[in-house]
Amino acid sequence: MYLIPSHEMLKKAQRCGYAVPAFNVHNLETVQVVVETAAAMSSPVILAGTPGTFTYAGIDYLVAICQSAARQHRLPFALHLDHHEALPDIERKVEAGVRSVMIDGSHLPFEENVATVSRVAQLCHRYGISVEAELGQLVGQEDDLTVDEKHGAFTDPDAAAEFAKRTGIDSLAVAIGSAHGLYKGEPKLDFPRLEQIRRRVDIPLVLHGASGLPEKMVREAIGLGVCKVNVATELKIAFADAVKGYFKENPEANDPRHYMAPGKVAMRKVVEEKISICGSAGKL
């Protein structure tokens, strides 16, 4: 098995009324947990890496680990570039074997966003590589990028239709009130806006910032056309809390094979929960 583009799995999710969960991975342990759990639950899955993750792990290392996981579990899945901005950087990772790309020009004026995304789409589509882009901006922190509340912007439904048509992207990430990182208060999603976007845009829609969203909200978003749900912060918190707890009980511990284990168990519970919420179990 090998790493695949994401657009066909998202189209299937769109036809069948579920969503594919996309988990941000950072190291060997997160890849192992996500892939093993997805294989056990027969769920399609996307493994996402921010620019910081690829810098930390190394492009070739991360691609090789994911390819090995796909072969071992006979599970075709996508390794996805999350929130990438630079075309040369995307080109390097595509050459290394990545087949799913998010080009993030959401911080740019509309016409510049269209132009930037179009260049990436033209490059990637020559090789059958999936392209996701974002219109509107989520507040919060993703990798080294921080967007405060005054600079956050919701997706305009009419602009979304024009954006999707002009860029030729395969999926569109929408800003409807979700946020990167932890929510400071009770999250509120603009479901009427999502419904309007769905009426105007026929490609799969993506919900970023799903960590911490109530299950009911995520299910409602999926019912209104979201086909990909991104999860990052909840995995990190589960892993970190479990490892901290292990050290608290075992202050003299020094073997990563031991102190990493509870972190993996904690992450597995999160992955199982998100796959169940997305309705993707048994959809391979």
LOZA-98665 format. One record per residue: x, y, z of N, C-alpha, C in turn; residue in one letter. Coordinates in pm, whole numbers, padded with zeros to 5 digits, always signed. Each point is the difference from the previous one (the first is absolute). Layout:
N
XYZXYZXYZA
...
//
This chain:
284
+00084-00119+00000-00084+00119+00000+00089+00125+00000M
-00061+00113-00034+00079+00122-00013-00085+00120+00039Y
+00063+00115+00008-00071+00122+00034-00081+00047-00121L
-00123+00042+00025-00091+00033-00110-00047+00145+00010I
-00054+00055-00109-00066+00130+00007-00126-00011+00087P
-00051+00113+00044-00116-00004+00090-00133+00025-00070S
+00001+00046-00126-00126+00047-00057-00101-00111-00023H
+00045-00121-00035-00097-00107-00024-00065-00046+00130E
+00077-00008+00109-00060-00040+00127-00098+00106+00050M
+00029+00128-00030-00091+00106+00041-00127+00001-00086L
+00015-00029-00127-00119-00010-00087-00091-00114+00045K
+00059-00111+00038-00080-00112+00050-00071+00039+00128K
+00070+00069+00089-00061+00046+00125-00117+00094-00031A
+00019+00086-00099-00105+00093-00038-00124-00074-00052Q
+00023-00101-00081-00112-00077-00055-00075-00077+00109R
+00075-00049+00099-00058-00092+00099-00035+00066+00132C
+00028+00129+00017-00045+00073+00116+00080-00017+00128G
+00129-00022-00012+00087-00004+00117+00119+00093-00024Y
+00093+00004+00093+00121+00081-00017+00123-00085+00024A
+00109+00035-00065+00129-00064+00024+00075+00080+00105V
+00039-00061+00111+00077+00074+00100+00144+00020-00045P
+00052+00119+00025+00140+00031-00032+00069+00034+00132A
+00100-00080+00034+00071+00017+00127+00139+00056-00025F
+00035+00106+00073+00135+00052-00011+00096-00092+00074N
+00104-00043-00069+00100-00089+00059+00130+00078+00018V
+00083-00050+00094+00124+00072+00031+00122-00091+00007H
-00023-00128+00019+00112-00092+00019-00045-00143-00028N
+00089-00094+00022-00030-00141-00024-00121-00044+00079L
-00009+00040+00126-00108-00048+00086-00137+00045-00049E
-00013+00124-00044-00131+00045-00047-00038-00069-00129T
+00095-00022-00089-00029-00075-00124-00047-00141+00034V
+00073-00067+00088-00037-00136+00039-00143-00006+00054Q
-00032+00090+00091-00131-00003+00064-00112+00025-00100V
+00015+00103-00083-00106+00034-00095-00021-00113-00100V
+00107-00053-00056-00013-00102-00104-00049-00132+00059V
+00054-00040+00114-00045-00125+00062-00149+00006+00035E
-00044+00113+00053-00140+00014+00038-00090+00004-00122T
+00042+00073-00103-00078+00007-00123-00013-00138-00064A
+00110-00077+00001-00004-00134-00058-00095-00090+00079A
+00005+00009+00132-00086-00083+00084-00147+00034-00019A
-00029+00127-00030-00138+00044-00017-00042+00007-00147M
+00089-00042-00090-00026+00005-00145-00047+00139-00043S
+00073+00100+00043-00036+00138-00030+00101+00066-00093S
-00048+00072-00102+00093+00085-00074+00053+00107+00094P
+00119+00046-00026+00059+00099+00090+00103+00083-00076V
+00021+00122+00049+00100+00090-00056+00097+00037+00112I
+00129-00011-00027+00102+00043+00095+00054+00134-00049L
-00010+00101+00085+00037+00135-00039+00126+00046+00072A
+00081+00075-00071+00121+00056+00059+00014+00146-00037G
+00020+00085+00099+00026+00141-00025+00146+00018-00045T
+00036+00118-00050+00141+00023-00033+00093-00029+00118P
-00044+00037+00120+00082-00025+00118+00021-00147+00027G
-00102-00080-00026+00012-00144+00020+00101-00060-00097T
-00006+00041-00126+00095-00053-00098+00142+00046+00031F
+00015+00121+00052+00133+00047+00040+00052-00082+00117T
-00087-00026+00097+00040-00076+00119+00035-00144-00034Y
-00087-00067-00076+00019-00142-00027+00094-00026-00117A
+00008+00094-00094+00075-00022-00123-00093-00053-00107G
+00004+00059-00118-00093-00039-00107+00013-00148-00034I
+00121-00045-00029+00019-00140-00041-00035-00097+00111D
+00036+00034+00124-00035-00087+00113-00151-00016+00011Y
-00073+00112-00002-00144-00005+00021-00070-00074-00114L
+00041+00027-00123-00059-00071-00114+00027-00149+00011V
+00124-00037+00034+00037-00141+00010-00078-00071+00111A
-00018+00066+00114-00076-00059+00109-00144-00025-00044I
-00059+00097-00068-00139-00014-00044-00013-00107-00108C
+00095-00006-00092-00003-00105-00102+00012-00138+00063Q
+00087-00012+00099+00016-00127+00070-00127-00040+00072S
-00067+00096+00063-00125-00028+00070-00107-00046-00097A
-00007+00062-00118-00099-00038-00101+00023-00144-00046A
+00128-00036-00020+00030-00138-00044-00031-00100+00110R
+00041+00031+00122-00017-00094+00110-00146-00031+00027Q
-00086+00102-00010-00141-00020+00034-00088-00014-00123H
+00064+00000-00118-00075-00011-00126-00115+00101-00002R
+00036+00123+00037-00099+00105+00013+00042+00120-00086L
-00073+00027-00108+00032+00118-00080-00050+00126+00073P
+00088+00095+00024-00042+00124+00064+00082+00116-00056F
-00045+00121+00030+00068+00118-00052+00089+00062+00107A
+00122+00036-00040+00085+00088+00079-00020+00138-00059L
-00046+00093+00082-00052+00128-00048+00084+00116+00051H
+00029+00096-00086+00070+00120+00041-00103+00097+00057L
+00008+00029+00128-00097+00085+00068+00056+00142+00011D
-00077+00097-00046+00036+00143+00012+00140+00030-00054H
+00025-00042-00121+00125+00036-00067-00022+00124-00087H
+00102+00081-00014-00016+00129-00067+00096+00021-00117E
+00115-00065+00002+00105+00029-00099+00004-00107-00109A
-00009+00042-00125+00000-00094-00112+00126-00085-00006L
+00120+00056+00015+00121-00084-00004+00000-00108+00108P
-00051+00035+00119-00010-00096+00110-00097-00113-00036D
-00112+00036-00058-00098-00100-00043+00060-00090-00106I
+00071+00057-00095+00062-00079-00107+00096-00104+00057E
+00083+00040+00097+00095-00093+00060-00073-00120+00063R
-00108+00027+00068-00072-00107+00071-00079-00087-00095K
-00050+00058-00107-00067-00079-00103+00100-00095-00066V
+00120+00051-00028+00105-00085-00059+00039-00113+00093E
-00016+00021+00131+00036-00102+00100-00108-00107+00015A
-00119+00024-00057-00104-00102+00006-00133+00042+00056G
-00014+00124+00046-00128+00049+00052-00098+00017-00116V
-00126-00040+00023-00100+00003-00108-00125+00078+00037R
+00006+00078+00106-00115+00081+00042+00053+00129+00061S
-00050+00114-00050+00060+00129+00034-00108+00100+00041V
+00024+00072+00110-00079+00119+00029+00089+00122-00019M
-00036+00082-00098+00067+00126-00019-00083+00107+00073I
+00061+00067+00095-00072+00096+00082+00037+00143-00040D
-00089+00060-00078+00015+00142-00034-00110+00082+00062G
-00060-00052+00107-00117+00064+00061+00031+00137+00058S
+00127+00026+00030+00039+00129+00056+00018+00106-00108H
-00007-00041-00126+00022+00092-00112-00132+00062-00046L
+00007+00115-00066-00121+00053-00065-00056-00103-00099P
-00128+00010-00029-00069-00103-00078+00072-00032-00132F
+00032+00101-00080+00062-00026-00130+00137-00064+00014E
+00076+00040+00101+00131-00062+00021-00016-00144+00047E
-00100-00024+00082-00029-00137+00044-00033-00087-00120N
-00087+00049-00087-00037-00073-00122+00122-00031-00084V
+00085+00099-00022+00119-00018-00083+00096-00102+00060A
+00023+00010+00131+00093-00091+00068-00052-00143-00005T
-00126-00017+00034-00059-00134+00002-00004-00060-00141V
-00031+00082-00099-00006-00048-00138+00134-00054-00047S
+00109+00067+00037+00133-00047-00040+00030-00137+00062R
-00035-00017+00126+00024-00127+00066-00089-00109-00060V
-00125+00033-00027-00092-00099-00058+00048-00046-00137A
+00048+00093-00081+00050-00036-00132+00118-00095+00010Q
+00091+00028+00092+00115-00087+00020-00044-00138+00047L
-00080-00004+00105-00035-00128+00063-00089-00086-00088C
-00093+00061-00071-00093-00078-00081+00068-00069-00118H
+00115+00050-00039+00075-00069-00106+00041-00140+00043R
+00013-00019+00131+00045-00128+00054-00110-00071+00080Y
-00124+00046-00013-00110-00065+00069-00003+00024+00150G
+00061+00108+00045+00010+00031+00142-00117+00088+00043I
-00060-00033+00113-00116+00074+00050+00041+00136+00058S
-00089+00098-00019+00028+00135+00050-00119+00052+00081V
+00030+00043+00121-00096+00066+00088+00045+00144+00019E
-00095+00091+00011+00032+00139+00030-00102+00053+00099A
+00028+00118+00057-00086+00057+00102-00043+00140-00040E
-00128+00030+00025-00051+00134-00021-00063+00046+00131L
+00043+00117+00050-00033+00040+00135+00114-00042+00090G
+00001+00051+00123+00110-00033+00091-00052-00040+00137Q
+00050-00114+00051-00033-00044+00134+00089+00072+00101L
-00056+00036+00114+00081+00057+00106+00074-00112+00072V
+00101+00038+00078+00077-00098+00076+00138-00021-00059G
+00070-00101+00051+00137-00026-00042+00013-00135-00067Q
+00063-00001-00118+00030-00123-00073+00147+00006-00037E
+00082-00086+00063+00144+00003-00023+00053+00137+00044D
+00069+00072-00089+00055+00131+00036-00093+00115-00039D
-00117-00034-00056-00093+00102-00046-00107+00026+00105L
-00012+00126+00042-00102+00038+00098-00092+00106-00060T
-00131-00023+00010-00099+00095-00049-00087+00042+00118V
+00003+00131+00035-00084+00044+00111-00143+00025-00049D
-00089+00023+00095-00143+00010-00031-00031+00114-00096E
+00069+00111+00011-00032+00114-00086+00039-00025-00146K
+00089-00097-00024+00041-00031-00136-00066-00126-00055H
-00080-00067+00082-00073-00116-00049-00109+00044-00097G
-00033-00085-00096-00101+00035-00100-00077-00125-00041A
-00132+00012-00003-00084-00111-00042+00000-00011-00153F
-00028-00118-00049-00005-00024-00144-00128+00057-00057T
+00014+00080-00105-00116+00054-00071-00049-00103-00101D
-00126-00042+00005-00050-00106-00090+00017+00031-00148P
-00030+00124-00041+00013+00036-00141+00146+00001-00042D
+00087+00053+00086+00143+00000-00031+00053-00142-00006A
-00053-00089+00083+00043-00140+00001-00028-00066-00134A
-00116+00027-00056-00035-00059-00130+00095+00049-00109A
+00029+00129+00000+00092+00055-00099+00141-00055+00020E
+00041-00008+00126+00135-00048+00034+00020-00145-00047F
-00098-00086+00028+00011-00141-00039+00005-00015-00151A
-00081+00077-00070-00006-00009-00146+00129+00049-00064K
+00052+00112+00048+00117+00059-00064+00129-00074+00031R
+00009-00061+00116+00126-00067+00039+00004-00146-00042T
-00117-00064-00014-00003-00142-00036+00043-00093+00113G
-00011+00045+00125+00040-00082+00113-00091-00122+00017I
+00048-00098+00076-00076-00123+00024-00084+00007+00127D
+00039+00083+00095-00076+00016+00124+00023+00139+00055S
-00100+00048+00077+00005+00137+00051-00015+00001+00151L
+00097+00057+00070-00008+00019+00144-00077+00129+00027A
-00103-00009+00085-00087+00114+00025+00017+00052+00143V
-00020+00128+00017+00005+00063+00132-00143+00033+00041A
-00053-00076+00096-00139+00019+00043-00009+00016+00153I
+00114+00028+00063+00000+00020+00144+00087-00095+00078G
+00056-00101-00064+00092-00089+00069+00135+00072+00015S
+00088-00057+00085+00126+00068+00029+00112-00101+00018A
+00121+00043-00032+00117-00083+00025+00036+00006+00148H
+00046-00114+00053+00038-00003+00140-00119-00019+00090G
+00012+00044+00125-00107-00016+00098-00098+00117-00008L
-00128-00031+00021-00103+00104+00000+00002+00073+00134Y
-00008+00133-00005+00002+00080+00121-00137+00003+00067K
-00105-00017-00078-00136-00003+00053-00078-00109-00069G
-00131+00008+00006-00085-00100-00065+00006+00020-00151E
+00039-00102-00076+00009+00015-00145-00139+00017-00063P
-00004+00082-00104-00124+00022-00074+00031-00007-00149K
-00069-00088-00070+00018-00013-00144-00118+00063-00073L
+00030+00066-00109-00103+00067-00081-00054-00102-00101D
-00094-00081+00042-00054-00104-00087-00079+00055-00118F
-00077+00109+00015-00066+00057-00119+00101+00041-00107P
+00116+00054+00042+00104+00036-00096+00054-00125-00070R
+00023-00105+00078+00049-00125-00059-00100-00054-00102L
-00127+00008+00033-00104-00048-00092+00001+00081-00130E
+00019+00131+00011+00007+00083-00120+00122-00034-00085Q
+00113-00024+00066+00120-00038-00073-00023-00132-00074I
-00059-00096+00068-00026-00131-00061-00088+00013-00123R
-00096+00090+00002-00089+00018-00115+00074+00056-00120R
+00106+00076+00025+00072+00068-00107+00126-00073-00046R
+00051-00088+00084+00127-00068-00028-00023-00150-00002V
+00042-00067-00109-00028-00143-00009+00119-00089+00035D
+00115+00058+00029+00115-00082+00040-00008-00028+00150I
+00072-00101+00050-00001-00030+00144+00046+00119+00085P
-00067+00018+00113+00033+00108+00094+00077-00055+00118L
+00088+00083+00056+00091-00041+00107-00024+00087+00124V
-00003-00065+00117-00014+00072+00126+00131-00009+00076L
+00070+00113+00009+00121+00008+00083-00041+00034+00144H
+00089-00027+00094-00024+00040+00137-00107-00080+00070G
-00004-00131-00024-00105-00083+00060+00033-00045+00142A
+00124+00019+00045+00036-00038+00137-00082+00082+00099S
-00071-00070+00087-00078+00068+00101-00143+00032-00040G
-00036-00024-00125-00138+00023-00042-00089-00113+00053L
-00119+00033+00051-00092-00105+00045-00036-00094-00115P
-00021-00126+00035-00034-00100-00101-00121+00043-00083E
-00101+00056+00064-00121+00041-00070+00030+00101-00110K
+00091+00093+00027+00036+00102-00100+00071-00063-00119M
+00093-00090+00029+00074-00064-00109-00095-00081-00087V
-00089-00074+00061-00096-00081-00077-00092+00089-00084R
-00040+00113+00055-00086+00091-00076+00075+00058-00119E
+00128+00034+00020+00082+00052-00109+00014-00104-00111A
+00018-00126+00039+00010-00107-00099-00131-00015-00075I
-00110+00011+00071-00131-00007-00064-00024+00111-00099G
+00071+00112+00017-00016+00114-00091+00110+00005-00106L
+00078-00107-00012+00092-00008-00113+00148-00004+00030G
+00040+00005+00127+00143-00012+00031+00043-00144-00021V
+00110-00019-00074+00046-00135-00037+00137-00033+00058C
+00065+00099+00063+00131-00020+00062+00002+00080+00129K
+00039-00065+00109+00001+00063+00132+00142-00006+00055V
+00059+00116+00030+00139+00007+00046+00009-00002+00152N
+00089-00085+00051+00022-00012+00144+00150+00006+00028V
+00039+00091+00088+00143+00011+00034+00020+00013+00150A
-00056+00106+00059+00029+00034+00139-00040-00110+00097T
-00114-00065-00022-00045-00104+00092+00098-00116+00006E
+00062-00034-00113+00100-00107+00001+00121+00040+00083L
+00046+00124-00019+00119+00046+00073-00025+00004+00150K
-00117+00049+00039-00030+00011+00142-00011-00138+00064I
-00069-00092-00068-00015-00136+00054+00136-00065+00020A
+00086+00013-00100+00133-00060+00007+00082+00062+00114F
+00002+00134+00003+00082+00070+00100-00048-00029+00141A
-00131+00004+00022-00053-00024+00135+00032-00141+00048D
-00009-00099-00089+00027-00138+00041+00148-00020+00032A
+00088+00060-00079+00144-00013+00025+00038+00073+00129V
-00057+00118+00021+00026+00072+00126-00046-00082+00120K
-00117-00063-00014-00051-00083+00108+00091-00117+00030G
+00057-00058-00105+00092-00113+00020+00124+00046+00077Y
+00054+00117-00036+00119+00049+00069-00032+00039+00145F
-00121+00045+00022-00039+00034+00137+00000-00123+00088K
-00048-00111-00056-00003-00125+00075+00133-00074-00003E
+00081+00030-00101+00129-00068-00015+00110+00105-00025N
+00035+00078+00100+00093+00112-00021+00139-00042-00043P
+00037-00123+00021+00133-00046-00040+00001-00062-00139E
-00115-00001-00069-00010-00064-00132+00092+00068-00100A
+00061-00082-00088+00087+00057-00103-00006-00075-00132N
-00090-00097-00011-00007-00082-00121-00121+00045-00083D
+00023+00060-00118-00113+00048-00081-00094-00110-00042P
+00050-00125-00006-00090-00111-00036-00106-00021+00107R
+00030+00046+00120-00096-00012+00110-00085+00125+00015H
+00063+00119+00005-00079+00120+00028-00081+00048-00121Y
+00034-00045-00122-00080+00033-00117-00129-00083-00007M
+00003-00118+00060-00113-00094-00013-00133+00059+00049A
-00007+00060+00119-00129+00057+00042-00046+00115-00089P
+00095+00072-00058-00036+00106-00094-00069-00056-00123G
+00048-00113-00048-00061-00063-00116-00140-00052+00032K
-00015-00056+00119-00133-00049+00042-00099+00116+00004V
+00043+00112+00054-00088+00117+00010-00038+00054-00138A
+00097+00005-00090-00030+00047-00135-00096-00094-00072M
+00018-00130+00022-00087-00097-00068-00147+00024+00035R
-00027+00035+00124-00138+00028+00040-00056+00119-00076K
+00081+00102-00021-00044+00117-00076-00028-00038-00145V
+00089-00077-00060-00018-00040-00140-00125-00084-00016V
-00022-00094+00090-00121-00082-00005-00125+00086+00008E
+00001+00096+00092-00116+00087+00018-00027+00082-00125E
+00103+00058-00061-00019+00085-00117-00046-00081-00121K
+00053-00120-00017-00046-00085-00109-00148-00032+00016I
-00040-00028+00122-00142-00030+00027-00087+00121-00028S
+00043+00117+00043-00078+00123-00023-00012+00030-00149I
+00108-00021-00073-00002+00027-00144-00081-00100-00080C
-00030-00115+00062-00078-00102-00069+00079-00073-00107G
+00133+00000+00011+00084-00058-00105+00040-00145+00025S
-00033-00053+00118+00035-00140+00029-00071-00092-00098A
+00076-00098-00049-00056-00097-00094-00018+00051-00141G
+00056+00117-00032-00021+00059-00131+00115-00022-00099K
+00096-00083+00037+00108-00029-00096-00052-00083-00116L
//
